[in-house]
Amino acid sequence: MAITLKKGQKIDLTKGNPGLKNIKLGLGWDINSFDSGYDYDLDVSIFMLGESQKVERDEDFIFYNNLKHISGAVEHLGDNRTGEGEGDDEEILVNLKLIPKHIQKIVVAATIYEAKERKQNFGQVDNSYIRVLNSENEQEILRYDLGEEFSVETAIVACEIYKYNGEWKFSAVGSGFEGGLETLCKTYGLSV
């Protein structure tokens, strides 16, 4: 049975699941009744951080224009441009055994494409969540519902997956930012 986390909670991924090496991150959301006149295009991005807590190489940033890490450790399965339908809207595959040694933390974030121009924010998004599955048997390990506490934010750091004492852990972050993807890129050391 999957564990449900709240903001700020952390859980051990590999210690409690011996042999776990391939996980799938599923992110989903709905758009509430607000109509800005445009479709909502939410994008999931992955920042693979080194010891400096920054992205140390451009290839360590996975997003809609760079879907797969050169190591094969992280693969974004593609951009869902509407968020319509049931289930996960975007999915990320992670092979924990292939993550390069220089990577200490994987940050998973969601942003709204052209949010400022379209007058959109996460206050207009409902039922957002991230879940972790064992991709070998599709069994859900954990789920974190991001909640409805966002208003003007155009970017959210959903979670962090990080290595501690040789084990991979999951942290439910749920922090909002204004400024979209550009702000997150600057936060994690990428030039925009």
N, C-alpha and C positions, 0 to 999 in steps of 0.2 A: 504494500500500500504506500502511495506517495506521501511525502511529508509536505505540509503546507507551511511556508515561512512568512514571517512578517518583516517589515522594514527593519534593517539593522541586525537581523539574525544571521548566524553563520552555521554551516554544517560541513562535516567532513564528507567528501565525495568518495574517495578511494579507500580510506581505512574501513569504513562501514560496508563497502562493496568490493571485497577482494576480487582481483582479476578485472575490474572495470577499466577499460582502456578507450572505448569508443562511445562518445556521448553525442546526443543531438540536443541542441537548444531550440526550442520552439517558442516563437513570440507571436502574440495575437492581440487584436484590438478591434473595437467597433467605433464608429463615428456616431456621436449623438445627433439629435435632430437639427442642430445649428447648420445653416447653409451659407457658406461664404461665396457661393457661385462657382467654386472650383472643386475638383476631386481632391481628396486627401491622399497624399503619397507619403507614407511613413517609410523611412529607410533605417535598416539595422546596420551598424558599423561595429567593427571589432578593432580595438587598440591593443596590440601585444606589447607589453611594457617590459623593459629591461630593469636592471638593478637601480637605475636612476629614476624609476617610476615614470619614464617617458618612452615614447616610441623611438628607438635608436636607429632604425633603418626604415626607409620608405616602404619596403615590402612587408613590414610588420603591421601595416594598416590595411585591414580587409574591409571592403565596402563595395558598392554596386559597380565600380570601375576596376576593381581588383578582387575578384571573387575567391581566389585560392592562394594560400600562402605557399611560397616556393618549397617549403619542407613537406607539404601535403598535410600538415597538422590541423589546419583550420580551413574549412571550405564553406562559403556562403552559397546557399542553393538558389539564389536569385531574388530579384526585386519584385515584390507584389505591389503594383502601382495603385491598387484601389482598396485593399483590405477587406474586400467583400467575401462572403462565404463563411462557412463554419471551419473551426479548427485553427491551426497555426497559420499565420499570414506570411511569416518568413522563418526559414530554418537555417541553422548553422551546424555543420558536422565538426566535431573536434576529436582528434586522436591524441589522447593524453601522452602516449608513449613517443609520439613523433615531435612533440613541442621542443623546439631548440633549447639548448641549455641556457642561452642568454635571456630567455623569456621567463620572467618571474610572475607575471600577472596578465590575465586576459580580461579586458574591460569590454562589456557588451552595452552598447548604447543605441537609442532610437532617436531619430530626428525627423522633423517634418520638412519635406522638400519645398523650397520657396515659401516658407511660412510667413515671412514678413510681407512679401508681395501679395500673397493670397489672404492675408489677415487671419491666419490660422494658428492655433496653439493647442497644447495638451489639455487645456480645460474643455476642449470640444471633443475629446477622445474618452471613450468609456471602456470598461472591461479589459483593460490592458494587463497582460501577464507575460511571464517567462516561465518555461518549464524545462526540466532536464530529464532526458530519457536515456536509458541504456540502448544505444542504437543497434545492438546485436539482437535484442529481443523486443524492442519498442516499449519496454516497461518504464512507466513514469517513476522517476526517483524522487523528484521534488517539484513544487510549484510555488511561485511567488506572484501574488496578485498585486500590481503596482498601486491600486487604489485610485481615488478620485481627488487627491489633494492638490493637483496641479491646476494652475489657472493661466498665467501668461507665458509659461515655459515653452520653448520650441525644441528642446533637447532633454533627454532623460538618460542618465546612466542607470541601467536596470540592475546590473550585477557585476561582480568581479569573481573570476575563478583564479585562484592563486595557489602557489606551492608553499607549504610550511612543513618543516621537518620531514621532507621527502614525500608528503601526501598532498593531494589536490583538495582544495576546499572551495566552497561556494559562499559568497557573501551577498545578501539581499540589500542592495544599496538604495535604489529609488530616489536619486537626487536629480532635481530639475535645474536646467540652465536656460537663460535667455541667450539668443544669438545663434542657435542652431548648430550645424555641423562645424562651422568655422570656429566657434567658441570652443568646442570640444577638441578640435585639432590643435588649437593654440594651447589649451590646457595640457595636452599630452605631448607637446613638443614638436608638432608638425608645422611647417611654414605653409601659409595659405596664400 
